Amino acid sequence: MFKRLSIFLYGVVSYAIFFVTYLYAVGFVGNFGVPRTLDGTPTASFPTALLINLGLLGVFAIQHSVMARPAFKRWFTRLVPHSAERSTYVLLSSLALIALFAWWQPLGGVVWTVTDATLRGVLWGCFVFGWLLVLVSTFLINHFDLFGLRQVWLQLIGRPYTDLEFGTPGPYRLVRHPLYVGWLFAFWATPTMTISHLVFAIATTGYILIAIQLEERDLLAHHGKAYQDYRERVPMLIPFTRRAGS
């Protein structure tokens, strides 16, 4: 019982760290409410700062993608209990983001700025919409399974883990990846686009497009024809285009 309780508490702590990290990310990208943001005062030369930032983004991308692959999970669960695998993934992803927040180097410079009050309001609205869409999308596909809480709860009460059934609730009927659509809104919608923000947005967009290909390969292997039919019927990121891979 002690082991099961320990795994459960580990999962709860990992989730709590994730949720605080998510809230910090809103302020980090939006440049408000947190001590370090995308657009602070540059303290290093541009080449040095750019290399540091790309390195931090690369660490997160590699960790986030490699640990999500089925082959890695099969190897990793030889080292940690199956029920703690997802929580460990969530924890390490959060720590990679925390490192990015802590060591991010502002680059200075402004690419564009919007002065019209109405348009600024629209852009801030899109920013908020993006973050909310990310959160809502996770709940639609089972937020607690995605972030490891369901797994540690089931092992605590002695019930076996069962895979979630494939479904397409809400915005999943319009695009295959509404969660990633939310991230794109969150990262690109800003009334003032600095060089720092642009580098961050381009790098994360590139990562998202690569991650989608890896994720869809795994989904096809896991769900087979059900996902293939869904993929042919529903566009990837742009609603109403009705073209697979659009």
C-alpha positions in Angstrom: 0.0 0.0 0.0 2.9 2.4 0.8 4.3 1.9 -2.8 0.9 2.6 -4.3 0.4 5.7 -2.2 3.9 6.9 -3.0 3.2 6.6 -6.8 -0.1 8.4 -6.4 1.5 11.3 -4.5 4.3 11.4 -7.1 1.7 11.7 -9.8 -0.2 14.5 -7.9 3.1 16.5 -7.3 4.1 16.0 -11.0 0.7 17.3 -12.1 0.9 20.3 -9.7 4.3 21.3 -11.1 2.9 21.0 -14.6 -0.1 23.2 -13.9 2.0 25.9 -12.2 4.4 25.7 -15.2 1.4 26.1 -17.6 0.2 29.2 -15.8 3.7 30.7 -15.8 4.0 30.0 -19.5 1.0 32.2 -20.1 2.7 35.1 -18.4 6.1 34.3 -20.0 4.8 34.4 -23.5 2.4 37.3 -22.9 5.0 39.3 -21.0 3.0 39.9 -17.8 2.8 38.8 -14.2 6.1 36.8 -14.0 9.7 37.8 -13.2 11.2 36.5 -16.5 9.5 36.8 -19.9 10.3 36.5 -23.6 10.9 40.2 -23.9 13.2 41.4 -21.2 16.4 43.5 -21.5 19.1 41.7 -23.5 22.1 40.7 -21.3 24.2 38.7 -23.9 25.4 39.3 -27.4 22.8 38.4 -30.1 24.7 35.3 -31.4 25.2 34.0 -27.9 21.6 34.6 -26.8 20.2 33.0 -30.0 22.3 29.9 -29.5 21.3 29.6 -25.9 17.6 30.0 -26.8 17.7 27.5 -29.6 19.5 25.1 -27.3 16.8 25.4 -24.7 14.1 24.9 -27.3 15.9 21.9 -28.7 16.2 20.3 -25.3 12.5 20.6 -24.7 11.6 19.4 -28.2 13.9 16.3 -28.0 12.7 15.4 -24.5 9.0 16.0 -25.3 9.1 13.9 -28.5 11.5 11.1 -27.6 9.7 10.3 -24.4 6.3 10.2 -26.1 7.3 7.5 -28.6 6.0 4.0 -27.9 9.4 2.4 -28.2 10.9 4.7 -25.6 7.9 4.0 -23.3 8.5 0.2 -23.6 12.1 0.7 -22.6 11.4 3.3 -19.9 8.8 1.1 -18.1 11.5 -1.4 -17.4 12.9 1.3 -15.1 9.8 2.9 -13.6 6.3 1.5 -12.9 3.9 1.6 -15.8 1.5 3.7 -13.7 4.3 6.4 -13.1 5.5 6.6 -16.7 3.1 9.4 -17.8 3.7 11.3 -14.6 7.4 11.1 -15.1 7.0 12.4 -18.7 4.9 15.3 -17.5 7.4 16.1 -14.7 10.4 16.1 -17.1 8.5 18.1 -19.7 7.7 20.7 -17.0 11.3 20.8 -15.8 12.5 21.4 -19.4 10.1 24.3 -19.7 11.2 25.7 -16.3 14.8 25.6 -17.5 13.7 27.5 -20.7 12.0 30.1 -18.5 15.0 30.5 -16.2 17.7 30.7 -18.9 15.9 32.4 -21.8 17.9 35.2 -23.3 15.9 38.2 -24.6 17.1 39.3 -28.1 15.8 42.8 -28.3 14.3 44.5 -31.4 10.8 44.9 -32.7 9.5 43.2 -35.8 6.0 44.7 -35.7 3.8 46.6 -33.3 0.1 47.2 -33.5 -1.1 50.6 -32.2 -4.8 50.5 -33.1 -6.7 49.8 -29.8 -9.3 47.6 -31.4 -6.9 45.4 -33.3 -4.7 45.1 -30.2 -7.8 43.9 -28.4 -8.5 41.3 -31.1 -4.9 40.0 -30.9 -5.1 39.7 -27.1 -8.4 37.9 -27.5 -6.8 35.5 -29.9 -4.0 35.0 -27.4 -6.5 34.2 -24.6 -8.4 31.9 -27.0 -5.3 29.9 -27.8 -4.5 29.2 -24.2 -8.1 28.3 -23.4 -8.3 26.0 -26.4 -5.2 24.2 -25.3 -6.8 23.5 -21.9 -10.3 22.7 -23.1 -8.8 20.3 -25.7 -7.0 18.3 -23.0 -10.3 17.9 -21.0 -12.1 16.7 -24.1 -9.7 13.8 -24.6 -9.4 13.1 -20.9 -7.2 15.7 -19.2 -6.4 13.4 -16.2 -5.2 10.6 -18.4 -3.1 12.9 -20.6 -1.2 14.2 -17.5 -0.9 10.9 -15.6 -3.4 11.4 -12.8 -5.8 8.7 -14.0 -3.0 6.2 -14.2 -1.7 6.8 -10.6 -5.3 6.8 -9.3 -6.2 3.5 -10.9 -3.1 1.8 -9.4 -3.9 3.3 -6.0 -7.3 1.7 -5.9 -6.0 -1.5 -7.4 -7.7 -1.3 -10.8 -5.9 -2.1 -14.1 -5.3 0.7 -16.6 -7.4 0.6 -19.7 -6.8 2.5 -22.9 -9.1 5.3 -23.8 -11.5 4.8 -26.6 -10.9 6.7 -29.8 -13.3 9.7 -30.0 -13.7 13.0 -31.7 -15.4 15.4 -29.3 -16.1 19.1 -30.0 -13.3 20.8 -32.0 -11.8 17.4 -32.8 -14.6 17.2 -35.4 -13.2 20.3 -37.1 -9.5 19.6 -37.0 -7.4 16.6 -35.9 -5.2 18.7 -33.6 -7.1 21.5 -31.8 -4.6 21.4 -29.0 -1.8 22.4 -31.4 -4.1 25.0 -33.0 -4.4 26.5 -29.6 -0.6 26.6 -29.2 -0.3 28.4 -32.5 -2.8 31.1 -31.5 -1.0 31.4 -28.1 2.4 31.8 -29.6 1.7 34.0 -32.7 -1.1 36.3 -31.4 0.6 39.4 -30.0 0.3 43.1 -30.7 4.0 43.5 -30.4 6.2 40.9 -32.1 9.8 41.2 -31.0 12.7 39.2 -32.4 12.7 37.1 -29.2 9.0 36.3 -29.7 9.5 35.6 -33.4 12.3 33.2 -32.8 10.2 31.4 -30.1 7.1 31.3 -32.4 9.0 30.0 -35.5 10.9 27.4 -33.5 7.8 26.1 -31.7 5.8 26.1 -34.9 8.4 24.0 -36.6 8.4 21.6 -33.6 4.6 21.3 -33.7 4.6 20.4 -37.4 7.2 17.7 -36.8 5.5 16.5 -33.6 2.2 16.1 -35.5 3.8 13.7 -38.0 5.3 11.6 -35.3 2.1 11.6 -33.3 -0.1 10.6 -36.2 2.2 7.8 -37.1 1.7 6.4 -33.5 -2.1 7.0 -33.7 -2.3 5.1 -37.0 -0.4 2.2 -35.5 -2.6 2.2 -32.4 -6.0 2.8 -33.8 -5.6 1.5 -37.3 -8.5 2.1 -39.7 -10.5 4.2 -37.3 -7.8 6.9 -37.3 -7.1 6.5 -41.0 -10.7 7.2 -41.8 -10.7 10.2 -39.4 -7.5 11.5 -41.0 -9.0 11.3 -44.4 -12.2 13.0 -43.3 -10.9 15.8 -41.0 -8.2 18.3 -41.8 -5.1 18.6 -39.7 -5.0 22.2 -38.5 -7.3 24.3 -40.8 -11.0 23.8 -40.3 -13.3 23.2 -43.3 -10.5 22.4 -45.8 -11.4 18.7 -45.7 -8.1 17.6 -47.0 -6.0 15.1 -45.2 -2.7 16.6 -44.1 -3.9 20.2 -44.7 
